[in-house]
C-alpha cells in the first residue's frame, strides 16, 4: 500500500490539529513582539521563530487539504492590534521564544512518538529539530544578556549509592535532601510560573471584559502560589532557588490582543501546565512534593474548566475532530 493511500490515524489528526491551533496563536504573538522590537540581537530570533511557525501552519494546511479535512478556524490580523502601544519590553519577547521552544521540544517529542505516517512523522521530526536550534539560540542570547537563571548547583557525586530504606520517599517529618531530578522539576516549574505571572500582569492592565479579567487574575494567583510553595522548599534546602523577576511590563492599558486569543492562549497553557506537573509527579520520590504537585494539578483542572466555560459562553470553543456517535447512526426513525 502506498503512503498516500494510508489514511491519517486519530492520533495523527489530533497531533496536527493541536499543533495548528498552537502555531496559529504563536504567529499572532510573534508578529506583535516583532512589530515593537527595538533590540537588534533579539530581532533575528523573533524573525526565525515567526518563519518557523508560518511554515508549520502551511505544511499542516497542505496535509489537511489533501485529506479533505477542514482547516481549523484560526486567528488573524483582526486578533492583533499593532497600533496599540507595546505592552511588554523587548526582553519579554526573547523570554517568550525561550519558553515557547522549551514547550515545543517537550510536547513535540510526545507528539512525534504518537504518529507513524511518513509525511506526518517527517513534519514533527523537522519541527523538533528547528525548535531545538531556536532554543539554543535563545538560550545563548539570554546567557550573553545575563537574564538566564541557571538551576541550583550541587556537588558532584563521588560514588554510586543504593538506598534500601523506605524513608527515602518520606516528605513529612524528617526529610532527605532533594535529588537532582526533583530540583530540576521544581526549578523549571518556578521559572514557568514567573513567566505566567508577567503575562498575567500585562493582560490584567488591558483586558476590559470583567469575567475574563477575573479569570486572568485567578490564574496569576495560582502561579504566585506555586512560586511561593516551591521557592520555599528550595530555601529550606538552602538551595536559594529564588529567580529575580525583572519587570518587563509597560504601563500600557490598550490591549494588543483580542479576548478570544487571550482566553484560548490560557486554555492552551493550562493543558501544558497540567502535563508538565504530571511529569514532575513521575520524577519526584518525596511524598511532600507529590502532594504539592497533585494539589496544583487539581486546582488547574478546575481553573481550566472555567476557561472552557468562557470559550463556550462566547461561542469561541472549537471542537477538535471526533469519532462519530455509532448509537445515533444506528437509530431507526
ABEGO torsion letter per residue (X at the ends): XBAAABBBBAAAAAAAAAAAAAAAAAAAAAAAAAAABABAAAAAAAAAAAAAAAAAAAAAAAAAAAAGBBBBBBBBAAABBAABBBABBAAAAAAAAAAAAAAAAAAAAAAAAABABAAAAAAAAAAAAAAAAAAAAAAAAAAAAGABBBBBBBBBBABBBBBABAAAABABEBBBBBBAAAAAAAAAAAAAAAAAAAAAAAAAAABABAAAAAAAAAAAAAAAAAAAAAAAAAAAAGAGABBBBBBABBABABBABBAAAAAAAAAAAAAAAAAAAAAAAAABABAAAAAAAAAAAAAAAAAAAAAAAAAAAAGABBBBBBBBBAAAAABBX
